[in-house]
Amino acid sequence: MIHRKTSYGTQTDHGSNVYETLQSVIQTLRQQHHDVRAWLRDALTAAYHHQPLRSRTPRAGRSRGCGRRTR
């Protein structure tokens, strides 16, 4: 909410939808302890090259919560 006030919001419904979706993706990435900037870089690179975005699911042998290895 604060960001929308300081950035003057969006000008169209489409812009509002894009902003809401991007914020949702960012929050999900943070909750799953992913690097948001790396994901954005990978997403933009994949889109530029017309390729699918690679999966960011946790790797085998790693716990989901805190990033520590499971035994």
N, C-alpha and C positions, 0 to 999 in steps of 0.2 A: 504494500500500500504506500509506504513512504517513497519508494523508488518511483512509483507512478506519479506521485505529486511533484517530485523534483524533476522528473523528465518530461512533464507535461502530457503524460499518457500517450495513447495512440490516436490516430486520426480516423481509423475505419474499423468496422467490425472484424474484418479480416486481420488487421494489425493486432487487435485485441486478442483474437484467437491464437495467433502466432505467439504473442507474448505469454499468454497463459500456458500454452503447450510447452514452450521453452522453459518457463519457470518450473513446471511440473517435472520435466526431464532433469533439470539441474538438481532439484531437491531429491529426486529418486537416486541420482548418481551419488550425491553426498551421503545419503542414508546408507548406501551400499559401499561406501568408502572407495569410490572410484575417483580418478583425477578428472575433474570437469573440463579443464582446458585441453587435456589430451583427447577426451571424447569429442569435444567441439572440433579440434583439429582433424581428427580421424573422420568425423561426419562430413565436414566440408570437403576434405580431400576425396572421400568416396563419392560424394555428389558430383564434384568437378569431373571425376573420371568415369562417371556413370556406372559405378560399381556398388554392390551392397555393402553396408556397414558391418564390420566384423562383430561377432558377439562379445559381450563383456560379462559373461557368466563367470562365477568363481571357478578357479582351477581346482582340479582334483588334489586332495591333500591339504587344502586350506579351509579353515573354518569360515563361516559366513560373517559372524559377528564382528570380531575384533582384528582379523587379519593374521592371527597366530596360527601356526601349523597344528594340525591335529595329530594325535599319536596313534 
